Amino acid sequence: MVDIHHRSVPVTARLLLICPSTCRVGDAPTLEVSMKLHKVLTIGGTVMPLVNDDVRLDLKSPGRATFTIKAGVTVKGLVTFDIGYNEAVLQRHFIGYVERCTATNGIEQVVLCRELAAVLATPLPMNLRHVDLRAVLADIGGKTGLRFRVPDQAYTRTKMPFFYNLAAGYQALDSMERVFGIKDFIWQQQGDGEIYVGAWADSFYGARSPLQLLVNLFDGYQGSQSAMIAALPGLRPGVSINQGERITNVTLA
């Protein structure tokens, strides 16, 4: 699903990506093209037989996923989920870790996963002096193993007298908007596992023109704030579409 924010008046919309066997292209005449969506789930370096999947990405918090796989034993480790149509190169849709694995029977497991950035939910005490944004993130990276990406902007080099945090890592990152004066601030895990920290306008998607989605790609609307479209590899929270609406949630089901 996708939540969308308009550039001038914040509104939200939720987009559900579905996996059709055919995709309609063009307005008139209508052309139907056979499209097969390939999915590859890897856990702990092993490609797993996939029974079912539900992946939810969010612009405001780390994503989560539930996979049902054929496996006689519990699994653990790094999780990657790649998707793509026909012969196209697969694109990374999810990267994270196994949070919990539960057997449903003798041959299947339900695997609950979180994006790598979810480790920031744990307490992260910090007490730093005379640091800029890059130095703060370097400290967080050293404590968590996470990798961060920042734009080449002045606010990333402005030093503050001190930076402290007594709560979880989420609160530490959220506070950077106020501490460093970053407008339209976001922090978001990218497809490669790195976490972008900075203004939305300076992000990968913020620097690009809105993605134009044809009306006939939408299969239905779930109220004024949500819609369903065919699965689009590479479509993630943070993308702006059509008239500048901003996607904030994506569910692949």
JODA-V707589 format. One record per pair of residues at least 24 apart in sequence whose C-alpha atoms are under 7 Angstrom apart, sorted by the first residue. I is the first residue (numbers start at 1). GAP is how many residues later the second one is. D is the distance in whole Angstrom. If there is no record, write none. Layout:
BEGIN
i=I gap=GAP d=D
i=I gap=GAP d=D
END
This chain:
BEGIN
i=1 gap=248 d=5
i=1 gap=249 d=4
i=1 gap=250 d=4
i=1 gap=251 d=7
i=2 gap=224 d=7
i=2 gap=235 d=7
i=2 gap=245 d=5
i=2 gap=246 d=5
i=2 gap=247 d=3
i=2 gap=248 d=4
i=2 gap=249 d=7
i=3 gap=223 d=7
i=3 gap=244 d=5
i=3 gap=245 d=4
i=3 gap=246 d=4
i=4 gap=241 d=5
i=4 gap=242 d=4
i=4 gap=243 d=4
i=4 gap=244 d=5
i=5 gap=240 d=5
i=5 gap=241 d=4
i=5 gap=242 d=7
i=6 gap=238 d=6
i=6 gap=239 d=4
i=6 gap=240 d=6
i=7 gap=237 d=6
i=7 gap=238 d=6
i=12 gap=213 d=5
i=13 gap=211 d=7
i=13 gap=212 d=3
i=13 gap=213 d=4
i=14 gap=211 d=5
i=14 gap=212 d=4
i=14 gap=213 d=6
i=14 gap=235 d=6
i=15 gap=211 d=5
i=15 gap=212 d=5
i=15 gap=213 d=5
i=15 gap=234 d=7
i=15 gap=235 d=6
i=15 gap=236 d=7
i=16 gap=211 d=6
i=16 gap=212 d=4
i=16 gap=213 d=6
i=16 gap=234 d=6
i=16 gap=235 d=5
i=16 gap=236 d=6
i=17 gap=211 d=6
i=17 gap=212 d=5
i=17 gap=213 d=5
i=17 gap=214 d=5
i=17 gap=234 d=6
i=17 gap=235 d=5
i=17 gap=236 d=6
i=18 gap=210 d=7
i=18 gap=211 d=6
i=18 gap=212 d=5
i=18 gap=213 d=5
i=18 gap=234 d=6
i=18 gap=235 d=6
i=19 gap=211 d=6
i=19 gap=212 d=6
i=20 gap=210 d=6
i=24 gap=193 d=7
i=35 gap=50 d=6
i=35 gap=51 d=6
i=36 gap=49 d=5
i=36 gap=50 d=5
i=37 gap=46 d=7
i=37 gap=47 d=6
i=37 gap=48 d=4
i=37 gap=49 d=6
i=38 gap=45 d=5
i=38 gap=46 d=5
i=38 gap=47 d=6
i=39 gap=43 d=6
i=39 gap=44 d=5
i=39 gap=45 d=7
i=40 gap=41 d=6
i=40 gap=42 d=5
i=40 gap=43 d=7
i=41 gap=39 d=6
i=41 gap=40 d=5
i=41 gap=41 d=7
i=42 gap=37 d=6
i=42 gap=38 d=5
i=42 gap=39 d=6
i=43 gap=33 d=7
i=43 gap=34 d=6
i=43 gap=35 d=6
i=43 gap=36 d=5
i=43 gap=37 d=7
i=44 gap=32 d=6
i=44 gap=33 d=4
i=44 gap=34 d=5
i=44 gap=35 d=7
i=53 gap=200 d=6
i=54 gap=198 d=6
i=54 gap=199 d=5
i=55 gap=196 d=6
i=55 gap=197 d=5
i=55 gap=198 d=7
i=56 gap=194 d=6
i=56 gap=195 d=4
i=56 gap=196 d=7
i=57 gap=180 d=7
i=57 gap=192 d=6
i=57 gap=193 d=5
i=57 gap=194 d=6
i=58 gap=179 d=6
i=58 gap=190 d=6
i=58 gap=191 d=5
i=58 gap=192 d=7
i=59 gap=129 d=6
i=59 gap=178 d=5
i=59 gap=179 d=6
i=59 gap=189 d=5
i=59 gap=190 d=6
i=62 gap=52 d=7
i=62 gap=53 d=6
i=62 gap=55 d=6
i=62 gap=56 d=6
i=63 gap=51 d=6
i=63 gap=52 d=5
i=64 gap=49 d=6
i=64 gap=50 d=4
i=64 gap=51 d=6
i=65 gap=47 d=6
i=65 gap=48 d=5
i=65 gap=49 d=6
i=66 gap=44 d=7
i=66 gap=45 d=6
i=66 gap=46 d=5
i=66 gap=47 d=6
i=67 gap=43 d=6
i=67 gap=44 d=5
i=67 gap=45 d=7
i=68 gap=40 d=7
i=68 gap=41 d=6
i=68 gap=42 d=4
i=68 gap=43 d=6
i=69 gap=39 d=6
i=69 gap=40 d=5
i=69 gap=41 d=7
i=70 gap=37 d=6
i=70 gap=38 d=4
i=70 gap=39 d=6
i=71 gap=36 d=5
i=71 gap=37 d=5
i=71 gap=38 d=6
i=72 gap=34 d=6
i=72 gap=35 d=5
i=72 gap=36 d=6
i=74 gap=27 d=6
i=74 gap=28 d=7
i=74 gap=35 d=7
i=75 gap=26 d=7
i=83 gap=150 d=6
i=84 gap=149 d=6
i=91 gap=142 d=6
i=91 gap=143 d=6
i=92 gap=99 d=6
i=93 gap=98 d=6
i=93 gap=141 d=7
i=94 gap=97 d=7
i=95 gap=98 d=6
i=116 gap=77 d=7
i=117 gap=72 d=7
i=120 gap=48 d=6
i=120 gap=49 d=4
i=120 gap=50 d=5
i=121 gap=47 d=6
i=121 gap=48 d=6
i=121 gap=49 d=6
i=122 gap=46 d=5
i=122 gap=47 d=6
i=123 gap=44 d=5
i=123 gap=45 d=4
i=123 gap=46 d=6
i=124 gap=41 d=7
i=124 gap=42 d=7
i=124 gap=43 d=6
i=124 gap=44 d=5
i=124 gap=45 d=5
i=125 gap=40 d=5
i=125 gap=41 d=5
i=125 gap=42 d=7
i=126 gap=38 d=5
i=126 gap=39 d=5
i=126 gap=40 d=7
i=127 gap=36 d=6
i=127 gap=37 d=4
i=127 gap=38 d=7
i=128 gap=34 d=5
i=128 gap=35 d=5
i=128 gap=36 d=6
i=129 gap=32 d=6
i=129 gap=33 d=4
i=129 gap=34 d=6
i=130 gap=29 d=6
i=130 gap=30 d=5
i=130 gap=31 d=5
i=130 gap=32 d=6
i=131 gap=28 d=5
i=131 gap=29 d=6
i=131 gap=30 d=7
i=131 gap=31 d=7
i=132 gap=24 d=6
i=132 gap=25 d=5
i=132 gap=26 d=5
i=132 gap=27 d=4
i=132 gap=28 d=6
i=133 gap=24 d=6
i=147 gap=47 d=5
i=147 gap=48 d=6
i=148 gap=46 d=5
i=148 gap=47 d=5
i=148 gap=48 d=6
i=149 gap=45 d=6
i=149 gap=46 d=6
i=149 gap=47 d=5
i=149 gap=48 d=6
i=150 gap=46 d=6
i=150 gap=47 d=5
i=150 gap=48 d=6
i=151 gap=47 d=7
i=151 gap=51 d=6
i=155 gap=25 d=6
i=155 gap=27 d=7
i=205 gap=33 d=6
i=205 gap=34 d=5
i=210 gap=30 d=5
i=210 gap=31 d=4
i=210 gap=32 d=6
i=210 gap=34 d=6
i=211 gap=29 d=6
i=211 gap=30 d=4
i=211 gap=31 d=6
i=212 gap=29 d=6
i=212 gap=30 d=5
i=213 gap=28 d=7
i=213 gap=29 d=6
END
